[in-house]
Amino acid sequence: MSTGVEPTITLTKDGDWWIARDTETGVTSQGETRRTALENLDEAVALHNGEIGEEPTDEELREAGIDPADNVTGQEEPPDVLE
């Protein structure tokens, strides 16, 4: 998802937490240190962009004690945490 614009990251402190936000994607993460916040943001942006992570297989769900027929969370819209 490249727009040709250099990504900008904002880094702010809120109490004991550092908040890191990628302005291109709107993805936000946090950490107790600047380094941790930025590392967490890297992972969150990669997940957002589909670069890492994937849906579990039915077998993986069964191993976790979940009946794939009962797994309906993938059919729901995620909550909007920016409201």
OpenMM code with the backbone's topology and positions (N, CA, C; nanometers):
from openmm import Vec3, app, unit

residues = "MET SER THR GLY VAL GLU PRO THR ILE THR LEU THR LYS ASP GLY ASP TRP TRP ILE ALA ARG ASP THR GLU THR GLY VAL THR SER GLN GLY GLU THR ARG ARG THR ALA LEU GLU ASN LEU ASP GLU ALA VAL ALA LEU HIS ASN GLY GLU ILE GLY GLU GLU PRO THR ASP GLU GLU LEU ARG GLU ALA GLY ILE ASP PRO ALA ASP ASN VAL THR GLY GLN GLU GLU PRO PRO ASP VAL LEU GLU".split()
positions = [
    Vec3(0.0838, -0.1161, 0.0000),
    Vec3(0.0000, 0.0000, 0.0000),
    Vec3(0.0889, 0.1232, 0.0000),
    Vec3(0.1607, 0.1458, -0.1033),
    Vec3(0.2495, 0.2591, -0.1116),
    Vec3(0.1836, 0.3721, -0.1881),
    Vec3(0.1907, 0.4915, -0.1300),
    Vec3(0.1313, 0.6078, -0.1942),
    Vec3(0.2377, 0.6976, -0.2553),
    Vec3(0.3635, 0.6574, -0.2459),
    Vec3(0.4714, 0.7400, -0.2961),
    Vec3(0.5113, 0.8492, -0.1984),
    Vec3(0.4445, 0.8582, -0.0861),
    Vec3(0.4733, 0.9575, 0.0161),
    Vec3(0.5601, 0.8925, 0.1222),
    Vec3(0.6623, 0.9648, 0.1658),
    Vec3(0.7470, 0.9125, 0.2729),
    Vec3(0.6636, 0.8967, 0.3992),
    Vec3(0.6722, 0.7810, 0.4645),
    Vec3(0.5934, 0.7626, 0.5863),
    Vec3(0.6398, 0.8563, 0.6961),
    Vec3(0.5444, 0.9031, 0.7743),
    Vec3(0.5734, 0.9878, 0.8883),
    Vec3(0.5236, 0.9183, 1.0131),
    Vec3(0.6059, 0.9175, 1.1143),
    Vec3(0.5694, 0.8570, 1.2409),
    Vec3(0.5702, 0.9660, 1.3468),
    Vec3(0.4617, 0.9725, 1.4236),
    Vec3(0.4593, 1.0627, 1.5378),
    Vec3(0.4852, 0.9806, 1.6622),
    Vec3(0.5602, 1.0373, 1.7532),
    Vec3(0.5966, 0.9692, 1.8769),
    Vec3(0.5709, 1.0664, 1.9908),
    Vec3(0.4792, 1.0294, 2.0786),
    Vec3(0.4438, 1.1163, 2.1908),
    Vec3(0.4476, 1.0359, 2.3200),
    Vec3(0.4561, 1.1069, 2.4292),
    Vec3(0.4579, 1.0422, 2.5615),
    Vec3(0.3264, 1.0732, 2.6306),
    Vec3(0.2631, 0.9697, 2.6859),
    Vec3(0.1381, 0.9851, 2.7587),
    Vec3(0.1536, 0.9124, 2.8914),
    Vec3(0.1827, 0.9857, 2.9947),
    Vec3(0.2098, 0.9228, 3.1245),
    Vec3(0.3363, 0.8411, 3.1157),
    Vec3(0.3257, 0.7128, 3.1471),
    Vec3(0.4413, 0.6230, 3.1426),
    Vec3(0.4582, 0.5567, 3.0065),
    Vec3(0.3712, 0.5860, 2.9100),
    Vec3(0.3709, 0.5162, 2.7822),
    Vec3(0.4124, 0.6070, 2.6676),
    Vec3(0.4861, 0.5488, 2.5736),
    Vec3(0.5166, 0.6144, 2.4474),
    Vec3(0.4142, 0.5667, 2.3442),
    Vec3(0.3589, 0.6600, 2.2693),
    Vec3(0.2591, 0.6300, 2.1671),
    Vec3(0.3226, 0.6593, 2.0308),
    Vec3(0.3249, 0.5591, 1.9443),
    Vec3(0.3814, 0.5737, 1.8097),
    Vec3(0.2678, 0.5558, 1.7092),
    Vec3(0.2598, 0.6495, 1.6119),
    Vec3(0.1518, 0.6438, 1.5120),
    Vec3(0.2100, 0.6629, 1.3734),
    Vec3(0.1739, 0.5725, 1.2829),
    Vec3(0.2104, 0.5844, 1.1419),
    Vec3(0.1008, 0.6666, 1.0753),
    Vec3(0.1339, 0.7865, 1.0287),
    Vec3(0.0308, 0.8760, 0.9774),
    Vec3(-0.0251, 0.8309, 0.8432),
    Vec3(0.0511, 0.7543, 0.7659),
    Vec3(0.0018, 0.7072, 0.6360),
    Vec3(-0.1097, 0.6052, 0.6536),
    Vec3(-0.0915, 0.5103, 0.7458),
    Vec3(-0.1894, 0.4033, 0.7646),
    Vec3(-0.2873, 0.4323, 0.8775),
    Vec3(-0.2497, 0.5224, 0.9682),
    Vec3(-0.3324, 0.5477, 1.0857),
    Vec3(-0.3115, 0.4463, 1.1960),
    Vec3(-0.2196, 0.3524, 1.1757),
    Vec3(-0.1925, 0.2485, 1.2753),
    Vec3(-0.1181, 0.3110, 1.3935),
    Vec3(-0.1624, 0.2755, 1.5137),
    Vec3(-0.1029, 0.3283, 1.6359),
    Vec3(-0.0640, 0.2132, 1.7267),
    Vec3(0.0470, 0.2299, 1.7982),
    Vec3(0.0908, 0.1298, 1.8947),
    Vec3(0.1518, 0.2028, 2.0131),
    Vec3(0.1925, 0.1288, 2.1123),
    Vec3(0.2498, 0.1902, 2.2320),
    Vec3(0.3558, 0.1004, 2.2926),
    Vec3(0.4303, 0.1567, 2.3855),
    Vec3(0.5306, 0.0809, 2.4584),
    Vec3(0.5800, 0.1611, 2.5764),
    Vec3(0.6434, 0.0935, 2.6697),
    Vec3(0.6948, 0.1625, 2.7876),
    Vec3(0.8218, 0.2411, 2.7567),
    Vec3(0.8872, 0.2098, 2.6442),
    Vec3(1.0040, 0.2861, 2.5997),
    Vec3(0.9797, 0.3287, 2.4550),
    Vec3(1.0564, 0.4274, 2.4098),
    Vec3(1.0449, 0.4696, 2.2703),
    Vec3(1.0752, 0.3537, 2.1761),
    Vec3(1.1805, 0.2816, 2.2067),
    Vec3(1.2206, 0.1684, 2.1218),
    Vec3(1.1087, 0.0646, 2.1133),
    Vec3(1.0495, 0.0297, 2.2271),
    Vec3(0.9426, -0.0698, 2.2274),
    Vec3(0.8218, -0.0201, 2.1490),
    Vec3(0.7863, 0.1064, 2.1659),
    Vec3(0.6725, 0.1627, 2.0919),
    Vec3(0.6972, 0.1550, 1.9415),
    Vec3(0.8185, 0.1877, 1.8985),
    Vec3(0.8505, 0.1833, 1.7557),
    Vec3(0.8566, 0.0397, 1.7039),
    Vec3(0.9101, -0.0525, 1.7825),
    Vec3(0.9125, -0.1933, 1.7416),
    Vec3(0.7701, -0.2480, 1.7297),
    Vec3(0.6854, -0.2132, 1.8270),
    Vec3(0.5461, -0.2568, 1.8230),
    Vec3(0.4741, -0.1970, 1.7017),
    Vec3(0.5059, -0.0713, 1.6699),
    Vec3(0.4450, -0.0078, 1.5535),
    Vec3(0.4885, -0.0771, 1.4250),
    Vec3(0.6152, -0.1122, 1.4144),
    Vec3(0.6628, -0.1850, 1.2954),
    Vec3(0.5813, -0.3119, 1.2742),
    Vec3(0.5606, -0.3876, 1.3832),
    Vec3(0.4847, -0.5120, 1.3729),
    Vec3(0.3385, -0.4844, 1.3380),
    Vec3(0.2802, -0.3826, 1.4004),
    Vec3(0.1397, -0.3507, 1.3746),
    Vec3(0.1181, -0.3058, 1.2297),
    Vec3(0.2104, -0.2268, 1.1756),
    Vec3(0.1981, -0.1823, 1.0361),
    Vec3(0.2143, -0.3017, 0.9423),
    Vec3(0.3072, -0.3916, 0.9731),
    Vec3(0.3251, -0.5111, 0.8899),
    Vec3(0.1987, -0.5969, 0.8905),
    Vec3(0.1362, -0.6111, 1.0064),
    Vec3(0.0096, -0.6847, 1.0143),
    Vec3(-0.0981, -0.6125, 0.9338),
    Vec3(-0.1049, -0.4811, 0.9485),
    Vec3(-0.2035, -0.4001, 0.8758),
    Vec3(-0.1875, -0.4167, 0.7249),
    Vec3(-0.0639, -0.4225, 0.6802),
    Vec3(-0.0356, -0.4331, 0.5369),
    Vec3(-0.0406, -0.5769, 0.4859),
    Vec3(-0.0668, -0.6727, 0.5750),
    Vec3(-0.0743, -0.8128, 0.5339),
    Vec3(0.0610, -0.8745, 0.5061),
    Vec3(0.1667, -0.8138, 0.5570),
    Vec3(0.3018, -0.8642, 0.5349),
    Vec3(0.3353, -0.9792, 0.6285),
    Vec3(0.2672, -0.9872, 0.7419),
    Vec3(0.2840, -1.0976, 0.8365),
    Vec3(0.1470, -1.1359, 0.8882),
    Vec3(0.1382, -1.2544, 0.9439),
    Vec3(0.0129, -1.3014, 1.0019),
    Vec3(-0.0778, -1.3615, 0.8964),
    Vec3(-0.1557, -1.4563, 0.9382),
    Vec3(-0.2524, -1.5182, 0.8488),
    Vec3(-0.3605, -1.5829, 0.9330),
    Vec3(-0.4735, -1.6112, 0.8701),
    Vec3(-0.5838, -1.6759, 0.9382),
    Vec3(-0.5420, -1.8165, 0.9812),
    Vec3(-0.5852, -1.8594, 1.0998),
    Vec3(-0.5516, -1.9952, 1.1428),
    Vec3(-0.6271, -2.0983, 1.0600),
    Vec3(-0.5643, -2.2117, 1.0422),
    Vec3(-0.6303, -2.3222, 0.9721),
    Vec3(-0.7314, -2.3866, 1.0666),
    Vec3(-0.8204, -2.4679, 1.0108),
    Vec3(-0.9162, -2.5409, 1.0946),
    Vec3(-0.8439, -2.6297, 1.1945),
    Vec3(-0.7353, -2.6916, 1.1508),
    Vec3(-0.6580, -2.7780, 1.2410),
    Vec3(-0.5985, -2.6971, 1.3559),
    Vec3(-0.5457, -2.5774, 1.3266),
    Vec3(-0.4902, -2.4930, 1.4328),
    Vec3(-0.5992, -2.4502, 1.5304),
    Vec3(-0.7182, -2.4218, 1.4794),
    Vec3(-0.8294, -2.3868, 1.5678),
    Vec3(-0.8643, -2.5045, 1.6588),
    Vec3(-0.8714, -2.6239, 1.6020),
    Vec3(-0.9032, -2.7423, 1.6823),
    Vec3(-0.7975, -2.7645, 1.7908),
    Vec3(-0.6686, -2.7447, 1.7555),
    Vec3(-0.5601, -2.7614, 1.8531),
    Vec3(-0.5730, -2.6610, 1.9672),
    Vec3(-0.6329, -2.5457, 1.9392),
    Vec3(-0.6529, -2.4430, 2.0414),
    Vec3(-0.7840, -2.4635, 2.1171),
    Vec3(-0.8552, -2.5738, 2.0844),
    Vec3(-0.9801, -2.6032, 2.1531),
    Vec3(-1.1000, -2.5285, 2.0980),
    Vec3(-1.0916, -2.4822, 1.9727),
    Vec3(-1.2003, -2.4074, 1.9097),
    Vec3(-1.2576, -2.4902, 1.7961),
    Vec3(-1.3880, -2.5050, 1.7950),
    Vec3(-1.4546, -2.5743, 1.6851),
    Vec3(-1.4644, -2.4764, 1.5679),
    Vec3(-1.4019, -2.5070, 1.4544),
    Vec3(-1.4048, -2.4148, 1.3399),
    Vec3(-1.5464, -2.3730, 1.2996),
    Vec3(-1.6456, -2.4617, 1.3181),
    Vec3(-1.7839, -2.4282, 1.2832),
    Vec3(-1.8393, -2.3183, 1.3744),
    Vec3(-1.7831, -2.3064, 1.4948),
    Vec3(-1.8295, -2.2053, 1.5901),
    Vec3(-1.7504, -2.0752, 1.5814),
    Vec3(-1.6473, -2.0716, 1.5001),
    Vec3(-1.5613, -1.9538, 1.4901),
    Vec3(-1.6229, -1.8541, 1.3929),
    Vec3(-1.6951, -1.7580, 1.4461),
    Vec3(-1.7618, -1.6588, 1.3614),
    Vec3(-1.6973, -1.5211, 1.3713),
    Vec3(-1.5910, -1.5080, 1.4500),
    Vec3(-1.5305, -1.3761, 1.4676),
    Vec3(-1.4742, -1.3218, 1.3385),
    Vec3(-1.4322, -1.4073, 1.2478),
    Vec3(-1.3795, -1.3601, 1.1201),
    Vec3(-1.4859, -1.3016, 1.0300),
    Vec3(-1.6125, -1.3187, 1.0667),
    Vec3(-1.7228, -1.2662, 0.9864),
    Vec3(-1.7700, -1.1303, 1.0364),
    Vec3(-1.7157, -1.0831, 1.1480),
    Vec3(-1.7591, -0.9576, 1.2075),
    Vec3(-1.6628, -0.8452, 1.1712),
    Vec3(-1.7159, -0.7242, 1.1657),
    Vec3(-1.6320, -0.6067, 1.1462),
    Vec3(-1.5607, -0.5777, 1.2781),
    Vec3(-1.4317, -0.5439, 1.2733),
    Vec3(-1.3621, -0.5112, 1.3982),
    Vec3(-1.4161, -0.3807, 1.4556),
    Vec3(-1.4109, -0.3653, 1.5864),
    Vec3(-1.4585, -0.2392, 1.6471),
    Vec3(-1.3685, -0.1244, 1.6056),
    Vec3(-1.4254, -0.0075, 1.5934),
    Vec3(-1.3489, 0.1118, 1.5579),
    Vec3(-1.2912, 0.1706, 1.6851),
    Vec3(-1.1623, 0.1509, 1.7060),
    Vec3(-1.0993, 0.1960, 1.8295),
    Vec3(-1.0652, 0.3440, 1.8286),
    Vec3(-1.0878, 0.4109, 1.7177),
    Vec3(-1.0542, 0.5536, 1.7088),
    Vec3(-1.1738, 0.6440, 1.7317),
    Vec3(-1.2865, 0.5878, 1.7728),
    Vec3(-1.4073, 0.6702, 1.7952),
    Vec3(-1.3865, 0.7690, 1.9045),
] * unit.nanometer
topology = app.Topology()
chain = topology.addChain("A")
for resn in residues:
    res = topology.addResidue(resn, chain)
    for name in ("N", "CA", "C"):
        topology.addAtom(name, app.Element.getBySymbol(name[0]), res)
